[in-house]
Amino acid sequence: MYICAKCNSLFATHNEFDTGYGTHLVCPFCGSTETVEAVRHPVSGDYVTPAEAEGEFCEGCGEWVPQAEYDAQGACSDCVNKVKGEFAKFFGSLEPWKQEVLELVSDGKYLRDIIDER
């Protein structure tokens, strides 16, 4: 199987395009020469480009993200920012004294550990 990097179409056989100077293999859907052999996605089983398969899987959005865009927190930067926004909205909605209590009890602890202490 092959996949077109331009239109993302999956196909088994290239079309041949004769330029008059030689024949090129092209995508049968858009005519692009930017095609690569497709590989299986390790989680979904879908065919993807090798570059997608070499990235990291973000559980937040369910997408394969290039290593350079994958945040050290275990998600893509968009999802990390979304989680930070959700946390800020929740934390900001608490009364100031509750915010202070959380600040004090969280000193150096993981949030999941604080939840487990209840």
Secondary structure as UniProt FT lines:
FT   STRAND          2..4
FT   TURN            5..7
FT   STRAND          10..11
FT   STRAND          15..18
FT   STRAND          23..26
FT   TURN            28..30
FT   STRAND          35..37
FT   STRAND          39..40
FT   TURN            42..44
FT   STRAND          47..48
FT   HELIX           50..53
FT   STRAND          56..58
FT   TURN            59..62
FT   STRAND          63..65
FT   HELIX           67..69
FT   STRAND          70..71
FT   TURN            72..74
FT   STRAND          75..76
FT   HELIX           77..93
FT   HELIX           96..105
FT   TURN            106..108
FT   HELIX           111..117
//
